[in-house]
Amino acid sequence: MIFDTHAHYDDERFDEDRFELLEELHRNGIEYILNAASDIDSTKMGIMLAEKYDFIYTAAGIHPHNAEKADQNTLNELENLINSCKKVVAIGEIGLDYHYDFSPREIQQKWFRAQINLAKKLNLPIIIHNRESNKDVMDIIREEEAKAVGGVFHCYSGSVEMAREVLNNNFYISFSGVVTFKNARKIIDVVKFVPNDMFLIETDCPYLAPEPFRGKRNHSGYLPYIIQKIAEIKELSYEKVAELTMENGRRLFRI
């Protein structure tokens, strides 16, 4: 059985077949899915899916792309939504994105800090989005004492050196379909390095489909390709990687 710890089934690319696909995935061995939010609307959609299906859990949060649209009312509404549903198990995805810079960096940082403090108030783990912002992400995690609640760096793409710092701050490391890409040399070293009790798997669907489906709409049914690749890198069985990532995901999100 498999746990997809980061998916976006609220995305419009699933509008035509969302419910049929989710039910089929569950029948075919996807035991749990965690839907990650990017704004208030996707948080509401995630809650709807979590309330509809026993096997779906959800997160709530404002993605750095949407930080410029946030204000105190947004944060208040987020807290109310979290308190309205016991299946909201994390704050996320939140963080910094210096690649696209869709929101000014100081605004991204402001709402990243605010949401870390909301996570601490509600005692929920954090799902981190980090793109080309390593130093500032780690500085803010330390300054806001996010170690108290921990969480996960989703779709990890950093170095082994940074992975060590991430782990030391009580954060898991999650691997996506990128691990199967032919040019993914750096991430292979990280897979080898991360302890067996501190890594997760995810699709980030509909993005980042693994080989041989790269460029297509991703979904949780492609996770076996990620599991198999990690099993080869770590010299473990497929079954052991599936088991470890299930245990790790359930531990982090208290499922």
Buried (B, 14 or more C-beta within 10 A) or exposed (E): EBBBBBBBBBBEBBEEEBEEBBEBBBEEEBBBBBBBBBBBEBBBBBBBBBBEBEBBBBBBBBBBBBBEEBEEEBBEBBBEBBEEBEBBBBBBBBBBBBEEBEBEBEBBBBBBBBBBBBBBEBEBBBBBBBBEBBEBBBEBBEEBEBEEBBBBBBBBBBBBEBBEBBBEBBBBBBBBBBBBBEEBEEBBEBBEBBEBEBBBBBBBBBBBBBBEBBEEBBBBBBBBBBBBBBBEBBEBEBEBBBBBBBEBBBEBBEB
